[in-house]
Amino acid sequence: MSEDVKVLYVRARKKNLSGCISLKQIVNNPVDRAFESAIGQQQKAGLEIMNKTIVALATAFGFAACSPAWAAWPDDKPIEVVVGFAPGGGTDVMARKLLPFVERALGGKAKFVVLNKPGAGGEIAFTSIARAAPDAYAVGVVNVPGYNFLPMTRKTQYTTDDIRLVARVVEDPNVIVVPADSRFSNLADVIAALRSKPGSVSFGHNGAGTNGHLAIRMLAAAAKVEPNEISYRGTAAQRTDLLGGHLDVGMVTVSEIPELHGTNKGPLRVIAILSKKRFPSLLGVPTAEEAGFPVMTTAERGFAVPKSVPDDVVRKLETGIAEALRNPEFVTSSPGDEPVIAFLPGAEWQKHLDDMSAALRPYAEQMRADGQK
């Protein structure tokens, strides 16, 4: 093969990252026409021979029929699902419990493989989604508000413009938990201790910019106190330190303490929920507002893909997620998520995030001013 043919083929291949190149695109694309002008009319005959060679090359590489690379999606190979937090937390558990039902909704041949990439408040995982090939074999779980809040507080390795939301799965209110034998009976006790001695109560969260971190900041501002913030790689690690007596208070979510639903009795105890009203599965737990601190925060979790994944594939995945969430078997098998299921199509979820980001901007500016990383 001549070097000219190689150059033309490689340029044409790069113009279509999906792997779908028609013979007409290769032979007649602007690269070819510019090349033809450059070599002059006297070499047209040679160019015709060259184009025939390119056609043969394209056919040999399987592009002649211009079948999209995702035509067989999702049946032809495993789909990697990136989770930005450690195994055992709310994000990880949600994904692992829901995805088998999404596989069934997609026809039974799809295979999802969960890959945990914890760290940096989810940034490592979000970056992995943004940089993945747009072939829908790399999907990720995004955590809101961290996903849209982190880039507002500092320069991140991803931007939300690089990622397309597919569907929201849950909207999960924050709850404040303590060990069952904690000296704190309620939120008022915690605030009183902090007012008496700033920094004397340790508060756990799952990383800078996450929903738990933001909830602690909002509560501290409302109560005018200074808690001792401790960052963890996931809720499972928070739970371990709470039970081990190394952490005073944990900021988690409703779905992450299913063992307390209904009774609020177990190794941990919920002392407040950061929602507008009391939650059905924790009716005995007062809201933070009832204690005098009108703070309301939630964790939203859902699925996303690289920006350039084709519309039809996104629609297929969105539909599969919606169908899985309606499956009675999933609801029965996931008692932690059942109370917080709040499906939204990707486009609606994006609009919701745009509105949320405007409300979060003052907190982002405060974190930048504080030099928070």
Helices and strands as residue ranges (DSSP letters): H 3-14, H 23-28, H 30-39, G 41-43, H 44-60, E 79-83, H 90-105, E 112-116, G 120-122, H 123-131, E 138-144, H 146-153, G 160-162, E 163-179, H 187-196, E 202-205, H 211-223, E 228-231, H 235-243, E 249-253, G 254-256, G 258-260, E 268-273, G 280-282, G 289-291, E 298-306, H 311-326, H 328-333, G 338-340, E 341-345, H 346-370
